[in-house]
Amino acid sequence: MMIRPIGERVLIKSIKKAEVTESGIYIPDSAQEERKEGIVVGVGTFEDGKALPLKAGDHVIYGGYKSDEIDFNGETHMFIDFKDVLAVVEK
């Protein structure tokens, strides 16, 4: 099953935060940084029907305060507005 966002929205799977450092030290929730990064799962379109400049698999950094979370295939995903996508991380 696929989910395709309607309008100028992007479906993102959030990247999980590291709970253990590389040396094996556990990081408590209160000390973890709030990273707003994710992997694009689905992309909507502009109002005129043109494609948004993102594609599935893009690693993005996003901002904003509002997102709608859903459980899809046992994982938490969220819908965010395209205007809240700040950057695409390129390797």
C-alpha positions in Angstrom: 0.0 0.0 0.0 1.2 3.5 -0.9 0.2 6.8 0.6 0.4 9.9 -1.7 -0.1 13.3 0.1 -2.7 15.7 -1.4 -1.7 19.3 -2.0 1.6 20.8 -0.8 2.3 18.2 1.8 5.1 15.7 2.3 5.0 12.4 4.1 8.1 11.8 6.2 9.5 8.9 8.2 11.3 10.5 11.1 14.9 9.4 11.7 15.2 7.8 15.1 17.6 9.4 17.6 20.6 7.5 18.9 20.0 6.2 22.3 23.5 4.9 22.8 26.8 6.6 21.8 29.4 4.8 19.7 31.3 4.0 22.9 28.2 2.4 24.5 27.0 5.2 26.8 23.2 5.4 27.1 21.8 8.9 26.5 18.7 9.8 28.6 15.7 11.3 26.8 16.3 14.6 28.7 19.8 15.0 27.2 19.0 14.0 23.6 18.9 16.7 21.0 15.6 17.3 19.2 16.6 16.6 15.6 14.0 17.3 13.0 15.3 15.1 10.2 13.5 12.5 8.2 13.3 10.5 5.0 10.7 11.4 2.4 8.2 8.7 1.8 5.6 10.5 -0.4 5.2 13.9 -2.0 2.2 15.9 -3.1 2.0 18.6 -5.8 1.7 22.3 -6.0 -1.8 23.8 -6.5 -1.2 24.1 -10.3 -0.4 20.3 -10.5 3.4 20.7 -10.8 5.6 18.3 -8.9 7.3 19.4 -5.6 11.1 19.5 -5.9 11.4 16.4 -3.6 11.3 12.7 -4.2 10.9 9.6 -2.1 14.1 8.7 -0.4 15.4 12.3 0.1 16.9 13.0 3.5 15.4 16.3 4.7 15.6 18.7 7.6 12.3 20.3 8.5 11.0 22.9 10.9 7.5 24.0 12.0 5.4 23.2 14.9 2.4 21.4 13.3 2.5 17.9 11.9 -0.1 15.1 11.7 1.3 11.7 12.8 0.0 8.4 11.5 1.1 4.8 12.1 1.9 3.1 8.8 3.4 -0.3 8.4 4.2 -0.4 12.2 6.2 2.9 12.0 5.3 6.5 12.8 5.2 8.8 9.9 4.1 12.4 9.7 2.6 14.8 7.2 4.2 18.2 7.1 3.6 21.2 4.9 6.1 21.6 2.0 6.9 25.1 3.3 8.3 23.6 6.5 11.0 21.6 4.6 14.2 23.6 5.2 16.8 21.6 3.3 17.7 18.4 1.6 20.8 16.6 3.0 23.1 15.5 0.2 26.0 13.1 0.8 
